[in-house]
Amino acid sequence: MNIVFVVIVFAPKNDPECLQTGKYIKYLLPLVNNLDAVTSADPTLFMPVDPHAEDFHDNIRQKIEVRVPENKYFTWVCNNLQIGRYQKPDPKHRFIDSFKKVLSELHEIPDLVYSRSMPLSSTLLAEKLVDELRAPWVLHLSDPWVPSFLYHREDVLSFHQVVERRCFAKARYITLTTEDLVAHYRDFYPEFQDKFCYFPNCYDPDDDL
């Protein structure tokens, strides 16, 4: 099996989501033929590089890096003033525009696309790849999407409600980090209830060594 792993937060970034991504990939690699990663190029705003993580994923086949231009002051203003354009889906939305570059650099059509969010731009880039490649999609949410404290403006909330449902309809499975969140989404989307799975943030027993 060949997998394309779409995640903005990827080694060597020093970020909790990066550590979770690394743990999943570590145990996934022995089970697949090839794994290609699609991620943001370093440096990425608010995600410092950790030199100790340089070889964190040295067994993946390919790492496709995409530049995500950001300005920290402008991003702060957009987030704090709830500027709608930059919450559709998030300040890293330029990541989504790279899907043609990603398609051109992939070695082959994958058997599976796996995406991890937050930020949600990872999900929407994965959606574009899935539309083009016609590959099954596992969509992982590290945090709840629409049931979030982030969206106060009505136009922003409406955007995310539409996009969340659209992506959930396309995904083969939607994985979530708590059983309560799985129960919430199964109640909210009964038509998708068989898609929701519990995939917790994981502990690596090798860390004890």
C-alpha positions in Angstrom: 0.0 0.0 0.0 1.2 3.5 -0.8 0.0 6.4 1.4 0.0 10.2 1.0 0.1 11.8 4.4 -1.1 15.4 4.3 -0.2 17.4 7.4 1.0 21.0 7.8 2.7 20.2 11.1 5.5 17.7 10.2 9.0 17.1 11.5 11.3 18.8 12.2 8.7 21.3 13.5 8.6 21.5 17.3 4.9 21.2 17.9 2.6 18.7 19.8 0.8 17.8 16.5 4.2 17.0 15.0 4.9 14.5 17.8 1.6 12.8 17.3 2.1 12.6 13.6 5.6 11.0 14.2 4.1 8.4 16.5 1.5 7.4 14.0 4.0 7.2 11.1 6.5 5.3 13.1 4.1 2.3 13.5 2.5 2.7 10.1 5.7 2.5 8.1 6.4 -1.2 8.6 2.8 -2.0 7.3 3.0 -0.1 4.0 5.1 -0.1 0.9 5.7 3.7 0.7 4.6 6.8 2.5 4.9 10.3 1.0 4.4 13.4 3.2 2.9 16.7 2.1 3.7 19.5 4.5 4.6 23.1 4.9 8.1 24.2 4.2 10.3 25.5 7.1 10.2 27.9 8.6 6.4 27.9 9.2 4.9 30.6 11.4 4.5 29.7 15.1 6.1 26.3 14.4 9.9 26.5 15.2 12.3 24.0 13.8 13.8 21.5 16.3 17.2 20.2 15.1 16.7 17.0 17.2 13.8 16.1 15.0 15.6 16.3 11.7 15.7 12.5 11.3 12.3 11.9 12.9 10.8 10.6 9.7 13.9 9.5 7.7 12.2 6.4 6.4 9.5 8.0 4.4 9.9 7.9 0.6 9.2 11.5 -0.2 8.5 14.8 1.6 6.8 17.5 -0.6 7.2 20.9 1.1 4.9 23.8 0.3 5.7 27.4 1.3 2.9 29.1 3.3 3.6 32.8 3.3 2.5 34.5 6.6 3.2 37.6 8.6 2.9 37.1 12.4 1.5 40.6 13.1 -1.0 40.4 10.3 -2.0 36.9 11.4 -2.5 38.0 15.0 -4.7 40.9 13.9 -6.8 38.6 11.6 -7.3 36.1 14.5 -8.1 38.6 17.2 -10.4 40.7 15.1 -12.1 37.7 13.6 -11.5 38.8 10.0 -13.7 36.3 8.1 -11.6 35.9 5.0 -8.7 34.5 7.0 -10.8 32.1 9.0 -12.0 30.3 5.8 -10.5 27.9 6.8 -7.5 29.4 8.7 -4.5 31.7 8.2 -2.6 28.9 6.5 -5.1 28.8 3.6 -2.3 29.4 1.1 -1.3 25.8 1.7 -4.4 24.7 -0.2 -3.4 26.5 -3.4 -0.4 24.1 -3.8 -2.4 21.1 -4.8 -1.2 21.2 -8.4 2.4 21.4 -7.3 1.8 18.4 -5.0 0.1 16.4 -7.9 3.1 17.1 -10.2 5.6 15.9 -7.6 3.9 12.7 -6.5 5.6 9.5 -7.7 2.4 7.6 -8.2 -1.3 7.6 -7.4 -1.7 6.5 -3.8 -3.9 3.8 -2.4 -4.9 6.1 0.4 -4.8 9.7 1.4 -4.5 10.4 5.1 -4.8 14.0 6.5 -4.4 15.5 9.9 -5.8 18.8 11.2 -5.6 21.3 12.9 -5.0 23.6 11.0 -7.9 22.8 8.7 -5.9 23.8 5.6 -4.5 20.3 5.7 -8.0 18.8 5.3 -8.9 21.1 2.4 -5.7 20.3 0.5 -6.3 16.6 1.1 -9.9 17.1 -0.3 -8.5 18.5 -3.5 -6.1 15.6 -3.9 -8.8 13.1 -3.2 -11.0 14.7 -5.9 -8.2 14.5 -8.4 -6.7 11.1 -7.5 -10.0 9.3 -6.6 -8.3 7.7 -3.7 -10.0 6.7 -0.4 -9.5 9.3 2.4 -9.0 9.0 6.1 -9.6 12.4 7.7 -8.2 12.9 11.2 -9.3 15.8 13.4 -7.0 16.6 16.3 -9.7 19.1 17.6 -13.4 19.5 16.9 -14.2 21.3 13.7 -17.5 23.2 13.8 -18.2 22.7 17.5 -15.3 25.1 18.2 -15.0 28.3 20.1 -13.1 29.8 17.1 -16.0 30.8 14.9 -18.1 33.8 16.1 -19.0 35.4 12.9 -22.1 34.0 11.2 -20.5 33.9 7.7 -17.4 32.1 9.0 -19.5 29.5 10.9 -21.7 28.9 7.9 -18.6 28.4 5.7 -17.3 25.8 8.1 -20.6 24.0 8.5 -20.8 23.6 4.7 -17.2 22.5 4.3 -17.3 20.1 7.3 -20.3 18.3 5.9 -18.8 18.2 2.4 -15.5 16.7 3.6 -17.2 14.2 5.9 -19.3 13.0 2.9 -16.2 12.4 0.8 -14.0 10.7 3.5 -14.0 6.9 4.0 -13.3 7.3 7.7 -13.2 10.3 10.1 -11.0 9.7 13.1 -11.3 11.7 16.4 -9.2 11.8 19.6 -12.0 11.3 22.2 -14.9 8.9 22.5 -17.1 11.9 23.5 -16.3 13.6 20.3 -17.1 10.4 18.3 -20.5 10.3 20.1 -21.2 13.9 19.4 -20.5 13.6 15.7 -22.5 10.4 15.4 -25.5 12.2 16.9 -25.0 15.3 14.7 -24.4 13.3 11.5 -26.4 10.1 11.8 -25.9 9.5 8.0 -22.1 9.3 8.6 -22.2 7.5 11.9 -20.3 4.4 10.6 -17.4 6.6 9.4 -16.5 8.0 12.9 -13.7 6.2 14.7 -11.8 6.7 18.0 -8.1 7.3 17.3 -6.6 8.8 20.5 -3.5 10.8 20.9 -1.0 8.1 21.6 1.8 7.2 24.0 4.9 5.6 22.5 6.3 2.8 24.8 9.7 3.3 23.2 9.9 6.6 25.0 10.6 4.6 28.2 13.9 3.3 26.8 
